[in-house]
């Protein structure tokens, strides 16, 4: 039988893992512009002066360096950088790239938080099985494991019936199937009747589903939807008091969270993503590069990070087949004959990081250097 002291160490390890990972977390905060005494705001909420200068730079393509002397935060947050053609001017990092940078940091924070929650639950399961001890009312309800779809649906129905103000949801994946939307439509209409407001986050791919458009029309002003290139794993929040998140990959186990600190954290994550998302009724902004769509730019960025086709497809909510079709079009547009050459072309076109100045945005057609990094080919040993 396992020794209690060993489990105690495991529990302590799970609960204190965040402090041992302080470097990666602090890096994520600094990337978003937090953790600095000189400039307490981040790129997601600029000061008034910074907002004026950055807006002017985006409209005009560049601003004189002296315009930014009073707002060094724009340089520290990498929202402005020197024009390589004229060091007396500063050019802006594209809003799309800033959004991607912020989302990446938020995504990493949420993933790390979910892993820590799962580790903590696993570490204490052994104690829960001991029995024979009195549990306080707060125990067992702050974090509850729901094993099986019947238990999950029952808990969701209860939370839906008790909800009086607001529902916040994150729905990953691609186009929502109509049977999924119809299954929960009666609950949504009942909440609308009670005056409950709903805000939903989807991937950009969901825009192409007629079922979602019909659902939003039925909900009227009670529901609002926005989309992003990528969203975090499924999340449902009721009245900012109870949250549901999946606890395994096939979503047959869920966690019901009622601990105020955990729920507040997830609300903050949702609100950050919501500010960065694009309303469903608004068009997706252009990439600024002729012949390359917004989705193809997102695919290029993920390929440059070393992800395989299946991972890229999953993160963007599309099928692997569709993903590869986009990669083929991207290769044709950039003039790449192989995955190795595509990696070079992506870097030359500025699709693997912050957008370059307008004069450098044109697609470069240069032969691949022998030592240049390559996007892994799905058929090569490195791509498996």
C-alpha positions, 0 to 999 in steps of 0.5 A, spaced: 500 500 500 502 506 498 505 510 503 501 516 506 508 521 506 509 519 499 502 522 497 503 528 501 510 529 497 506 528 491 500 533 493 506 538 495 509 537 488 503 538 484 501 544 488 507 548 488 509 546 481 507 553 479 513 556 483 518 552 480 516 554 473 516 561 475 521 563 469 516 561 464 510 564 467 514 571 468 516 570 461 509 570 459 507 576 463 513 580 460 511 578 453 504 581 455 507 587 458 506 586 465 510 585 471 514 592 470 514 598 474 515 603 469 510 601 464 504 597 468 500 597 462 501 591 457 500 591 449 492 589 450 491 596 454 495 602 452 496 609 455 493 614 452 499 617 449 501 610 447 494 609 443 495 616 439 502 614 437 501 607 435 494 609 432 498 614 427 503 609 426 498 604 423 495 609 419 501 612 416 505 606 416 511 609 420 512 615 425 518 620 426 522 617 432 521 623 436 514 622 436 515 616 440 520 619 445 514 620 450 512 613 450 518 608 450 512 603 452 511 602 445 518 600 443 519 596 450 512 592 448 515 591 441 509 595 438 514 600 434 521 598 431 526 602 427 525 602 420 531 599 417 531 603 411 531 610 415 533 609 422 530 616 424 523 613 423 519 607 427 514 602 423 509 599 427 508 591 428 501 589 425 495 589 429 494 582 427 501 580 429 500 583 436 494 579 437 497 573 435 503 574 440 498 576 446 494 570 444 500 565 445 501 568 452 494 567 454 494 560 451 500 558 455 498 560 461 491 557 461 494 550 458 499 551 464 493 552 469 489 546 467 495 542 467 496 544 475 489 543 476 489 536 473 495 534 477 492 537 484 486 533 483 490 526 481 495 528 487 489 528 492 485 522 489 489 517 494 486 521 500 479 521 498 479 514 498 481 513 505 475 515 508 473 515 515 474 523 516 469 529 516 469 533 510 467 541 511 462 543 506 467 547 502 471 540 500 468 536 495 464 542 491 470 547 490 473 542 485 468 536 483 470 531 478 464 529 473 466 522 470 461 520 464 457 524 459 450 523 464 453 526 470 456 532 466 450 533 462 446 533 469 451 538 472 450 542 466 443 542 466 443 544 474 447 550 472 443 552 466 437 552 471 440 556 476 443 561 471 440 568 472 445 573 469 451 571 464 454 565 460 461 565 457 463 560 453 469 558 449 468 553 443 474 550 440 474 546 433 471 548 427 464 548 424 459 547 429 454 541 427 447 543 427 445 537 431 450 540 437 446 546 436 439 544 436 441 539 442 442 545 447 437 550 443 432 549 448 436 551 454 439 557 451 432 559 449 430 558 456 435 562 459 434 568 453 427 568 456 429 569 463 434 575 461 440 571 461 446 574 456 450 569 452 457 571 449 461 565 445 468 565 442 469 560 436 475 559 431 474 563 425 472 557 421 466 557 425 464 563 421 462 558 415 457 554 418 450 556 417 448 552 423 451 557 427 448 563 423 441 560 424 443 559 432 445 567 433 439 569 429 434 565 433 438 568 439 437 575 437 440 580 442 441 575 447 447 572 444 454 575 441 459 571 438 466 573 436 472 569 433 479 568 433 485 564 429 485 559 435 481 558 442 483 555 448 480 548 450 472 548 451 470 552 457 463 554 460 462 559 465 455 561 469 454 567 472 462 567 474 461 562 480 461 556 476 465 553 470 466 547 467 472 544 463 474 538 460 479 533 464 481 528 458 482 529 451 475 525 449 471 530 453 468 524 457 470 527 464 470 534 466 471 538 472 466 542 475 470 548 478 466 553 484 473 555 487 472 563 487 480 564 485 479 559 479 473 561 477 475 569 477 482 566 473 478 563 468 473 569 467 480 574 466 482 569 461 475 569 457 475 577 457 482 577 455 480 573 449 474 577 448 477 583 447 482 580 442 477 577 438 473 579 432 465 580 432 462 575 428 458 580 424 465 583 422 470 581 416 476 578 418 482 583 417 486 582 411 493 580 412 496 585 408 500 580 403 497 579 396 495 572 395 495 570 402 489 569 406 488 570 413 488 563 414 494 561 410 498 566 414 496 563 421 498 556 418 504 559 415 506 561 422 504 555 426 508 551 420 514 555 422 514 554 429 515 546 427 508 543 428 505 538 424 499 538 419 495 534 424 497 539 430 496 545 425 489 543 423 487 541 430 489 548 433 485 552 427 479 547 427 480 545 420 481 538 417 488 535 416 485 535 408 483 542 408 490 544 412 494 541 406 490 544 401 491 551 404 499 549 405 499 547 397 496 554 395 501 557 400 507 553 397 504 555 390 503 563 392 510 563 395 513 559 389 516 553 394 517 546 390 518 543 397 517 543 404 524 545 405 523 551 400 517 553 403 520 554 410 525 559 407 519 562 403 515 563 409 521 566 413 523 571 407 515 573 406 515 575 414 510 570 415 514 567 421 514 573 426 512 580 426 510 583 419 516 587 416 515 594 414 510 595 408 516 596 403 518 589 405 512 585 405 512 583 398 514 576 397 521 574 396 523 569 391 530 567 393 533 560 392 533 556 399 540 557 402 543 550 404 543 551 411 536 554 412 531 551 417 525 547 414 518 546 415 517 538 417 515 534 411 509 530 413 512 524 409 519 525 412 522 522 418 523 528 422 515 530 420 513 524 423 
